[in-house]
Structures are given as C-alpha cells and as structure tokens.
Amino acid sequence: MKRKRRHHRNRSISSPVSVSPIRPGLEGGFYKPLTDAEIVRIHEAALSVLARTGVYIADSECRDILQKAGAQVDTTLDRVYFPRELVENALKLANRHVVFYGRNSQHDLHLSGKRVYLGTGGAAVKVLDLETGHARDSVLRDIYDIGRLVDTLHNIHFYLRPVVARDMSNDDIDVNTFYACFAATQKHACGSCYFPEKVAELKKLAVMVAGSEEAFLKRPFFSINFGFVVSPLRFAAETVETLTAAIRAGIPISMVSAPQSGATSPASLVGTLVQTIAEELAGITYVQLVAPGHPMLMGGMPLVADLRTGSMVGGSAELALMNAAATQLTHFYGLPIYNTCGITEAKVPDVQAGFEKGMTITATALAGANFNHHAAGMLESLLTVAYEQYVIDDDIGGQVMRMVRGFEVTDETLSLDVIHEAALGEGHF
C-alpha cells in the first residue's frame, strides 16, 4: 500500500532565526525608591563628608596628585580632604558613554543611561561538584568550564571570573585567571588584579589575543574591578597602586565601594548610601586626575550586615533597596554603574535561592543598573557557586529582562480590530 505524502504548509525550509524580544541592554529605570529631593540631600551629605571627614590615603603618589589639584592634605594623619569644587570638576570630566567590548560586537556592553546587563561575579572559594554534589575547592579549570557554560547562556551578558583559582600561586593567579576567561568565552571578561606588576602581563596577554596593541586599545575586551576602599573612608594602598597602573595601561576599570550597613558603615541605610557615594566620589576624582575620561564604572554596591552575627546578608530586601537607590544616585551623576544583585544565603540551588535572587535582580534591573554582577551562579553569601545555578539564573534573568522590556503601546498592539472581529465572530482569538 502506497503511503500518501503529507504536506506541511508551515514547515520551514531555512534555518530558524532568533526573534527573541529579550536582548541585552534593554532600558530600565522604572523603580525609583528615592525622591529627587532625597537624592540631592544624599549628594550634599556625601560632599560634606569628603570636605569635613576626608579620606585616609597611604599611597604618597595618590596624595600628591590630589593635593596638586586642590585637595587639602594632613600629612600627620595621611588624610585627604576634598573641596566641593574639586569633586564637581572631576565629575564633569568623567566618561558617560562607556563601552565594555566583547571579542565581537555581538557582546559589546553599551553602559550608558539606564541600559541593563546581567552577568557573573564573585570570588567564591568553593564549587558544588557536579559528580558528588559536595562542596570542594575551586580551581582554575572551574573558571574555564564556567566560562564555557556562560558563553552559551543568552541572559548572562558578561563574564566576571566567579571563583578563585585555589590551585594557583599568588604569582601566577592573575594572568592564568584571565587566560582561562579569554579561552572560554567571547563575552566581555573581567576580574581582579592583585599586584601592580601584573597589569603589564595582563595587557601583554590581551594584546596577543587581539593581534596588536592598537587593536586591543581600540576595543579593550576585558576590564579590572578594584575594591579600592577599605570602609569607612580609607583607600587601600596596594590596590590604588595597581589601579593607577591599569589606568595608565588603558585598561577599563570598575571602582567598587561595598560598605556593610551596621558593620563598616552606619546602621542607617541612608547613612550607608551617604558613605558609599562619598567613597565613590573620592575614587572618581582620583581617576579623572590621572586620566580624564578614562572608561570607568561607578561601583557603589552597599551591603548589609546581620547585626546578630556580623555576617553579610546578601539576599535581603535591604540590599535590594540600597542597590536600587545607589543606581538612582549614579543616574543623578549621569555615570554608568557597577552594581550587585543575585546574592543568596542558600547553600544549594533551592527555593530560598530562587526567591532571594529573583527579588534582588528584579530590583536593580528595574532601577536601570547597567552592570549587574553576581546575577548568576552564586550561593552561600558568595562563598560557593554551582554549575546548575548558572542555568537556573539565566532563566531568572530572562524573566527579569522581560519585565524590564515593559510594554509597547502602538496602534497594532492596542488590537482594536482584533477585538472587534473576535467579539463579532466565534468569540476566540
């Protein structure tokens, strides 16, 4: 018996084309926990802190650069006081249209306005092993393997090295970490650099990948994040030296201030915001004096301490609220922001992890934070990562980005004719 050949009217004869409405860099900015008047008060308070209390800076070159620009220096205390005019002039010089490049343009991060990008982050020291399900020390291979996974996940837009390579010596860790990142993914890579002499090695590696120094400087595809502050109001001397080397090498940077409310900053959430902004403005001022307009993210990411234990509480409403507020304050300056979200106290991928991640990622994304790190993979207050958590968080990120996308109200989407025809016809759509 001869079979009849079926004809499928809608069968595609060409490769499928992605028409996903969820894309990197959608505009947020809908969630605004602070009023305009409150933003101005916090800004003024931060300027007051810098002029009255100042910042402890042990690095003599940093002090000298600031003093020559008009800062007052107490040489007996190594304390630097920032006049309002100095800070305001620096803000005018800061780059407001920063691009963190990928290895190809598909992965470029246009970090201006309220464009939202989600990515990895952290410096976890443990990994939930895929084979045993138990925690083990993180190693260099994990940086490579997690990067390969992230390279395939649509809603994770950049790769900030998520774990510490505990099998590497201090002398080898920086260059090997970035080598693993570059080998694993085409997305923008970022991480820390612990020693100033390693900056030249990292640039040399990147130049080899790019093909020439000119090609790298035209599209620098990695950045270094610097926790330049030891809160409250102290520049970390060794970090400032490395930061200065990175700026002079033309490497994009993120300036991270992460005081913990109730521990290294006031228990008052607003007081913590004031201190965060003061620390950030001090750092921004220094960067602009070294290299005006250098590609830089303002990294205000206030944290919260559990006053019963002193430990950081990353999956809390307070952290979500403060990072959304820090985003608003950064928008006030017109600068791109490096923010945190996606932290959880859960030790394994579970309901608690999903809830805490969803809450914090939604808050910062809807606030319009640009560079949302820690948004994937993290567990146990940043101590642990799990491979499967990256896949789960990629899905959470997609749902959040759909919320960021919002509505498109047009004649077509209002659907007047569709409603009319269905109502007068068979009654369904």
C-alpha positions, 0 to 999 in steps of 0.5 A: 500500500502506497503511503500518501505524502503529507504536506506541511504548509508551515514547515520551514525550509531555512534555518530558524532565526532568533526573534527573541524580544529579550536582548541585552541592554534593554532600558530600565529605570522604572523603580525609583525608591528615592525622591529627587529631593532625597537624592540631592540631600544624599549628594550634599551629605556625601560632599560634606563628608569628603570636605569635613571627614576626608579620606585616609590615603597611604599611597604618597603618589595618590596624595600628591596628585590630589593635593596638586589639584586642590585637595587639602592634605594632613600629612600627620594623619595621611588624610585627604580632604576634598573641596566641593569644587574639586569633586564637581570638576572631576565629575564633569570630566568623567566618561558617560558613554562607556563601552565594555567590548566583547571579542565581537560586537555581538557582546559589546556592553553599551553602559550608558543611561539606564541600559541593563546587563546581567552577568557573573561575579564573585570570588567564591572559594568553593564549587558544588561538584557536579559528580558528588554534589559536595562542596570542594575547592575551586580551581582554575579549570572551574573558571574555564568550564564556567566560562564555557557554560556562560558563553552559551547562556543568552541572559548572562551578558558578561563574564566576571571570573566567579571563583578563585583559582585555589590551585594557583600561586599568588604569582601566577593567579592573575594572568592564568585567571584571565587566560582561562576567561579569554579561552572560554568565552567571547563575552566581555571578561573581567576580574581582579588584579592583585599586584601592580606588576601584573597589569603589564602581563595582563595587557601583554596577554590581551594584546596577543589575543587581539593581534596588536596593541592598537587593536586591543586599545581600540576595543579593550575586551576585558576590564579590572574591578578594584575594591579600592576602599577599605570602609569607612573612608580609607583607600587601600594602598596596594590596590590604588597602586595597581589601579593607577597602573591599569589606568595608565595601561588603558585598561577599563576599570570598575571602582567598587565601594561595598560598605556593610550597613551596621558593620563598616558603615552606619546602621542607617541605610541612608547613612550607608548610601551617604558613605558609599557615594562619598567613597565613590566620589573620592575614587572618581576624582582620583581617576579623572586626575590621572586620566580624564575620561578614562572608561570607568564604572561607578561601583557603589554596591552597599551591603548589609550586615546581620547585626546578630552575627556580623555576617553579610546578608546578601539576599535581603530586601535591604540590599535590594533597596540600597542597590536600587537607590545607589543606581538612582544616585549614579543616574543623578551623576549621569555615570554608568554603574557597577552594581550587585544583585543575585546574592543568596544565603542558600547553600544549594540551588533551592527555593530560598535561592530562587526567591532571594535572587529573583527579588534582588535582580528584579530590583536593580534591573528595574532601577536601570543598573547597567552592570549587574554582577553576581546575577548568576551562579552564586550561593552561600553569601558568595562563598560557593557557586554551582554549575546548575545555578548558572542555568537556573539564573539565566532563566531568572534573568530572562524573566527579569529582562522581560519585565524590564522590556515593559510594554509597547503601546502602538496602534497594532498592539492596542488590537482594536480590530482584533477585538472587534472581529473576535467579539463579532465572530466565534468569540476566540482569538 
